[in-house]
């Protein structure tokens, strides 16, 4: 009888401990926010490197470009692509998007947040990226495209089971989550974009060249609306200016750069059944070179 009681109590104790560990891990997953992705104290050295390498790239002799014959860039929608035999490359404010790596630094307006995106590859768009599923299989890179005189970088975000944090993930979670790692509501995310992101600074670096930019516009596209916005990658700026009038895209002018990456569903939102957990929203941020704004 005593042995049976001992076994029963032991099983209960083990079960209780396992349950507490499980709850602890769940709370950690919900509330933990990696400090290296969103703070200023750990990025002072990186910030200083950016500042010391800033160069005036506006007068770069390689600033000419060849327009790409693009169609819709969305990986979620099958579209007809027209291959081109022309060299596919472009240069934005001295930053070369021809199969080159860049890293980026965001200095936001709230809580002294400094967000660093580690170096990632940029590939100019061509039809093979979609046809060979390269965009969805090797996600540690961004796709560059050009439309209406604007440049775009479609950057992977979220977490990959084999690659870990994807290039835009640090910026994604900074916008989606509060300092405790808890998801903001859609209303609070919209307010955060207005208060902390718009008018902040973004620097993009390649080798010893740094392009310093003002963030002019920012918007989050919620789950029900991403099917529609995915049809407008080739008229994105005027579409956003017309349909999201408080986002700032009416202030964009050429040359400007669009950063486009995915986000998660926030509290109280219905999921879009056409997309997975990591692609339930679209963040679109518009920046312009500081040199242009001073002219």
N, C-alpha and C positions, 0 to 999 in steps of 0.2 A: 504493500500500500504506500509506504514512504517513498519507495523508488518510483512508483507511478506518479506520485504527487511531485517529486523532484523533476521528473521528465516534463510534466505538464507545465510547471512553473518555469523551467528552463526554456521551453518552446515559447511560452508567452513573453519571457524577457527578451529572447532573441528577436521575436516578432516586433516587440515594442521598440527595441533599438534600431532595427531595420527601418521601421516606419519613421522614426525620428530622423534617421540619416536621409531617407528619401525626401522628407519634407524640407530638410535643410538644403539638399541639392536643388530641389525645385525652387525654393526661395532664392538661392544663389543664382540660378539660371534667369530668374525673372528680374532681380534687382541689381545684379552685378553689371557694372559698366567698365570696360577696360580703361584704366586711367591713361594709358599711353595714347589713346585715340582722341581724347578730348580734355586737355588741360594745358595750362601755359607753363607750369613749373618744369616739366620734363622736356620741353621743346625749345628752351632758350638757345641751346647750341645750334640746333637746326635753323632757328629763326635768324641767328647771326650769320650763318653760312649764306642764307638767301640774301641778306642785306649786303654782305660784302661782295656778292657776285652779281648784283644788279648792274646791268649794262643797258645803254640806250640802243635798243634793237630796232627802233622804228625806221632807221635809215639803212637797214640791211639790204645789200644788193641782191639777195636771194628772195626778195619779197614778191616776185612775180609768181603767178599761179596758173594752172590749167584747170578749168572747170571740169568737174566730174559729172558724167551723164548718169545721175542717180535716179532711182525710183524710191519707193517707201523703204526705209531702213529697218522697220520693225521686224524682229525675228519671230513674232507671233502671227504674222499675216503673210501668206504666200502672195508674192507680187511678181510681175514680169520685170526682169532686169535686162538692161541692154549692155553687154560687155563693150569695153572700149580698148582700142589698141594704143591710145594715147598714154603717155606716162601719167600715172595716177599719184599725184603728190600735191602738197600745198604747204605754205609757210604762214603761220599766224604770228605777227609781231615778233619776228625773228626766231620763233620756235618751229622747228622742222617736224612736220607730221608724216614724213616718209619713213615708215618702219623704224622709228626711233623711240627711245625711252624718255619719259619725263617724270618728275615728281612735282608735287604741288603743296602749297601752304596757304591755309585760310586763317586770317586774323579777324575773328568775329567781334561784334560790338558788345556782347553780353558776357559777364563773368570772366572776361579776359581769356576766352576760349581760343586756343590755337590748335587747328586741326591739320595734321600732316598726312598726306597721301603718299605712301612709299612708291618708289619708281615702278612704273608700269609701261608696257609696250603700247605704242600707237600704230595701228595699221590703217591706211586709207581704204575706204570702202571699195569693194568690187563684188561681183555677183558670186564668186566662188566662196566667199566667207559664209554666205547663207546656204549655198548648195552643198557644201561639204560639212555643214554643221560646225564649222570651226568656232563660230560665235558662242555656241552653247557647250562645246566640249572643252575648249582651252580658254578658260574665262579670265585669265590673268592678263588681260589687255583691254584696250579701248578701240573703238572704230571711229575714224574721223570721216566726216562728210561735209559738203558745202552746199548751201542753198541760198538764193536771193542775196548773195554777197556776204552771208554769214557762215562762219565755221561751226561745226558741231563735234562734240566728243561724246559718243555713247559709251559710258563707263559701267562695267559690271559692279554690282554692289552685293550686299548680303554675305552669307557664309557658304563656302563650298566644303563638302565632306573630305575632299582630298587636298584643297589648296588653302583652307582656312579663310581668313578675312580677305575678301576681294577688294580691288582698288578703291572703290568709293565707299566702302563700309564705314570707315571712321566718320565721314561727313553724314552718312545716312543716320547712324545711331545718335549723333549729336543733335540732329534735327528732330528725330522721332521720340527721343527719350529725354527725360529731365535729368538733373544732376545725380539723382538716386538710381537711375537706370529704368525708371517706370515709364511706360508708353504715355506720351501726351495724348490728349484728345484732339480730334481734327481741328477744332477751333483754336486750341492752344498752339498747334503746329503752325497754322496760318499766321497767328499773331507772332510766333517766334521768327518766322521768315521775315515779317515786316520789321520787327524790332531789332533783330540780331544779325540777320544775313544781308538784307538789302542795305547798301551803302558801306558794307564791310569791304575788306581787301582780299584779293586772291592773287597769289604769285604762282606762276608755272615756270619750272626750270628745266633746262636741258644743257648738259655739260656746264659751261661757264656763262651761259646766257639766261637771263631771268626776265620774263614779261610780267610787269606789275599791272594789275587790273582793278578797277572798281566794280563791285557787284551792283548791277543796275536793276535786276529783276529776279524774282524767284517765285515759284508756285509749286504746290503739290496737287497732282491730279489724283482724285480718289478712285476707288475700285470701279464704280459704275461708269466713269468717264474715260477710262484708259483706252477702250476700244476705239472711241472717236478720235482722241488725240493721236493715236497710233497711225491714223490715216493722213496725218498732216506734217510728217517730218520734212517735207519739201516746201511747205509754206508756214513753218512753225511759228516764227516771230509774229507775223500779222495775225495768224489764227489765235495765238495766246493773247495778243493785245486786244482783239475784238471780244473774245469769249471769257477772258479773265482780266477785266479792266483794272483791277486793283493790284495786279502783280508787277507792274512796272515795265512790261515789254513794249509799251508804246514809246518808251524813251530810248529803245535800242536803235542803233544806226550802224551801218557797215563801216569798218570791219568790226564785227562783234563775235563773241564766242559763246556757244550754248553748251552747257554741261547737262547731260541727260542720264539719269540713273534711276533704278527701281527702288521701291520701298515696300514696307509691310502694311497690312491692314491694321488700323487703329481701333481702339475701343468704341463700340457702338456702331461700327460699319458692317454692312453686309458684304461678304466676299464676292469677287467676280469669279464665276466658275471657269472662265477661260484661262485663268492664270494660277500659278502655284503660290505658296505662302510668301515667297521672297519677291514676287513681282505683282503685288496687289495694288501698287501705286506707282506714280512716276513723279520724280522730282526734276524740275527743269530750272536751271539757274543761268541767267544771262550776264555776261561780263563784257567790259570794254577796256581797252588799253588806257592807262592813265595819261600817256602822252597825247592821245587823241582828245581826251577830255579837257586838256589844258589849252588846246588850240582854239 
